[in-house]
Every structure is written in structure tokens, then in C-alpha cells.
Amino acid sequence: MQFTVKIVLDNDDKANFTYFIDGKEVTGGGVVRTETAGIYSLDQATLAKGFLFTGATITDVDKETPCAQDFSFKVSDNGRTITIIDTDENPGTACLVFNVECNGKAYESADLQVINRDKN
């Protein structure tokens, strides 16, 4: 899945992330039933402001059904793109938070939830 990410700072200097697939706004998270990779690329306006991906924080929503260990990430293209890989080995819900930097200041996205489900 290919996502385009737009980041805008609000009046409180909080980063607001918006996700798009083929120009249509989406949640950025979702349900996964098979091994997958989500590729998130910053849009041109966001890059022009100086934003770059630095990483991701992935945690379990429910400790009873841990699946965060199924996820990994790779930052590429000098911070313009981050790929989230999900092996989908364990059912459960994970929180996905993107870490970005702009002109030396760190920002985080709101929590995206990714749900791992059985293939059925």
C-alpha cells in the first residue's frame, strides 16, 4: 500500500498528519490479513517545509494480544519515505506513531491503529 503524507503545523505548533491513497484521504491505518508493507511518502509541500521521517514507535494496544513485534520500519530516500513492514504472525492491534523532524524540532503523528487479523 502506497500512502502520501501531508503534515501541517497548527497554531499550537502541533503536527497534523493527513494520509492519502491515489489522492483520496484515508485513515493511514487499517486491518491486515496477510504479510504486508505500507509505504508512506511525504508530499512535496511537506518536504518543502523541511519535514523528514526519523522513525516510528510501534506498541501494543492490548497486552493480552501482543502483535507489535510483528512490525518493523525502514526510513529511506533521506527521510522522505518510511516503510512499515508487518509479518502478520500474531492477531492483535498495534499503535503506530510516526516520528518526524522539521528544522531540528521533533514531532509525532497521532496514533494510527493497525489490526492484525487471521487470514479468514
C-alpha positions as a Markdown table, in Angstrom:
| # | Residue | x | y | z |
|---|---|---|---|---|
| 1 | Met | 0.0 | 0.0 | 0.0 |
| 2 | Gln | 1.3 | 3.4 | -1.0 |
| 3 | Phe | 0.4 | 6.4 | 1.2 |
| 4 | Thr | 1.2 | 10.1 | 0.6 |
| 5 | Val | 1.5 | 12.0 | 3.9 |
| 6 | Lys | 0.8 | 15.7 | 4.3 |
| 7 | Ile | 1.9 | 17.4 | 7.6 |
| 8 | Val | 0.6 | 20.8 | 8.6 |
| 9 | Leu | 1.5 | 22.7 | 11.9 |
| 10 | Asp | -1.5 | 24.1 | 13.7 |
| 11 | Asn | -1.5 | 27.3 | 15.8 |
| 12 | Asp | -0.2 | 25.4 | 18.8 |
| 13 | Asp | 2.8 | 24.1 | 16.9 |
| 14 | Lys | 1.3 | 20.6 | 16.8 |
| 15 | Ala | 1.8 | 18.5 | 13.7 |
| 16 | Asn | -1.3 | 17.3 | 12.0 |
| 17 | Phe | -0.8 | 14.3 | 9.6 |
| 18 | Thr | -3.2 | 13.6 | 6.7 |
| 19 | Tyr | -2.9 | 10.4 | 4.7 |
| 20 | Phe | -3.9 | 9.8 | 1.1 |
| 21 | Ile | -4.0 | 6.9 | -1.4 |
| 22 | Asp | -4.4 | 7.9 | -5.0 |
| 23 | Gly | -5.4 | 11.4 | -4.0 |
| 24 | Lys | -8.2 | 10.3 | -1.6 |
| 25 | Glu | -7.9 | 10.9 | 2.1 |
| 26 | Val | -7.7 | 7.7 | 4.2 |
| 27 | Thr | -7.1 | 6.9 | 7.9 |
| 28 | Gly | -3.5 | 5.7 | 7.4 |
| 29 | Gly | -4.1 | 2.5 | 9.5 |
| 30 | Gly | -6.4 | -0.4 | 8.9 |
| 31 | Val | -6.9 | -4.1 | 9.0 |
| 32 | Val | -4.2 | -6.5 | 7.8 |
| 33 | Arg | -4.8 | -10.2 | 7.0 |
| 34 | Thr | -1.5 | -11.1 | 5.4 |
| 35 | Glu | 2.1 | -10.1 | 5.4 |
| 36 | Thr | 2.3 | -6.6 | 4.0 |
| 37 | Ala | 4.2 | -3.4 | 3.7 |
| 38 | Gly | 2.9 | 0.2 | 3.9 |
| 39 | Ile | 5.0 | 2.8 | 2.1 |
| 40 | Tyr | 4.4 | 6.3 | 3.5 |
| 41 | Ser | 6.0 | 9.2 | 1.4 |
| 42 | Leu | 5.9 | 12.8 | 2.4 |
| 43 | Asp | 4.2 | 15.1 | -0.2 |
| 44 | Gln | 6.1 | 18.0 | -1.9 |
| 45 | Ala | 4.6 | 20.7 | 0.3 |
| 46 | Thr | 5.6 | 18.9 | 3.4 |
| 47 | Leu | 9.1 | 18.3 | 2.2 |
| 48 | Ala | 9.4 | 22.0 | 1.2 |
| 49 | Lys | 8.6 | 22.9 | 4.9 |
| 50 | Gly | 11.6 | 20.8 | 5.9 |
| 51 | Phe | 9.8 | 17.7 | 7.4 |
| 52 | Leu | 11.6 | 14.3 | 7.2 |
| 53 | Phe | 10.8 | 10.9 | 8.8 |
| 54 | Thr | 13.1 | 9.8 | 11.5 |
| 55 | Gly | 11.4 | 6.6 | 12.6 |
| 56 | Ala | 8.3 | 5.1 | 14.1 |
| 57 | Thr | 7.1 | 3.9 | 17.5 |
| 58 | Ile | 5.0 | 0.7 | 17.5 |
| 59 | Thr | 3.3 | -0.5 | 20.6 |
| 60 | Asp | 0.6 | -3.0 | 21.6 |
| 61 | Val | -2.9 | -1.7 | 22.3 |
| 62 | Asp | -3.8 | -4.8 | 24.4 |
| 63 | Lys | -1.0 | -6.7 | 26.2 |
| 64 | Glu | -3.2 | -9.8 | 26.1 |
| 65 | Thr | -2.9 | -10.0 | 22.3 |
| 66 | Pro | 0.6 | -8.6 | 21.6 |
| 67 | Cys | 1.5 | -8.1 | 17.9 |
| 68 | Ala | 3.8 | -5.1 | 18.0 |
| 69 | Gln | 6.8 | -7.4 | 17.5 |
| 70 | Asp | 5.3 | -8.3 | 14.0 |
| 71 | Phe | 6.2 | -4.7 | 12.9 |
| 72 | Ser | 9.4 | -3.1 | 11.7 |
| 73 | Phe | 10.2 | 0.1 | 9.8 |
| 74 | Lys | 12.8 | 1.4 | 7.4 |
| 75 | Val | 13.4 | 5.1 | 6.7 |
| 76 | Ser | 14.7 | 5.6 | 3.1 |
| 77 | Asp | 15.2 | 8.3 | 0.5 |
| 78 | Asn | 17.0 | 10.6 | 3.0 |
| 79 | Gly | 13.9 | 10.7 | 5.3 |
| 80 | Arg | 11.3 | 11.3 | 2.6 |
| 81 | Thr | 9.8 | 7.8 | 2.9 |
| 82 | Ile | 9.2 | 5.3 | 5.7 |
| 83 | Thr | 8.2 | 1.7 | 5.0 |
| 84 | Ile | 6.2 | -0.2 | 7.7 |
| 85 | Ile | 6.6 | -4.0 | 7.4 |
| 86 | Asp | 4.0 | -6.2 | 9.1 |
| 87 | Thr | 4.6 | -10.0 | 9.2 |
| 88 | Asp | 1.0 | -10.5 | 10.5 |
| 89 | Glu | 2.1 | -13.5 | 12.5 |
| 90 | Asn | 0.1 | -12.6 | 15.6 |
| 91 | Pro | -3.5 | -11.3 | 15.9 |
| 92 | Gly | -4.0 | -8.1 | 17.8 |
| 93 | Thr | -4.0 | -4.3 | 17.4 |
| 94 | Ala | -0.9 | -2.2 | 17.4 |
| 95 | Cys | -0.4 | 1.6 | 17.7 |
| 96 | Leu | 1.7 | 3.2 | 15.0 |
| 97 | Val | 3.2 | 6.6 | 15.7 |
| 98 | Phe | 5.4 | 8.3 | 13.1 |
| 99 | Asn | 8.4 | 10.3 | 14.2 |
| 100 | Val | 9.4 | 13.3 | 12.1 |
| 101 | Glu | 11.7 | 16.2 | 12.4 |
| 102 | Cys | 11.4 | 19.7 | 10.9 |
| 103 | Asn | 14.3 | 22.2 | 11.2 |
| 104 | Gly | 15.7 | 20.4 | 14.2 |
| 105 | Lys | 12.4 | 20.0 | 16.1 |
| 106 | Ala | 10.8 | 16.6 | 16.7 |
| 107 | Tyr | 7.1 | 15.9 | 16.1 |
| 108 | Glu | 4.9 | 12.8 | 16.4 |
| 109 | Ser | 1.8 | 11.7 | 14.5 |
| 110 | Ala | -1.4 | 10.9 | 16.2 |
| 111 | Asp | -1.8 | 7.1 | 16.9 |
| 112 | Leu | -2.7 | 5.1 | 13.9 |
| 113 | Gln | -4.2 | 1.7 | 14.7 |
| 114 | Val | -3.3 | -1.4 | 12.7 |
| 115 | Ile | -5.3 | -4.5 | 13.4 |
| 116 | Asn | -3.8 | -7.9 | 12.5 |
| 117 | Arg | -6.5 | -10.5 | 11.8 |
| 118 | Asp | -6.4 | -14.1 | 10.8 |
| 119 | Lys | -6.4 | -14.7 | 7.1 |
| 120 | Asn | -10.1 | -15.9 | 7.2 |
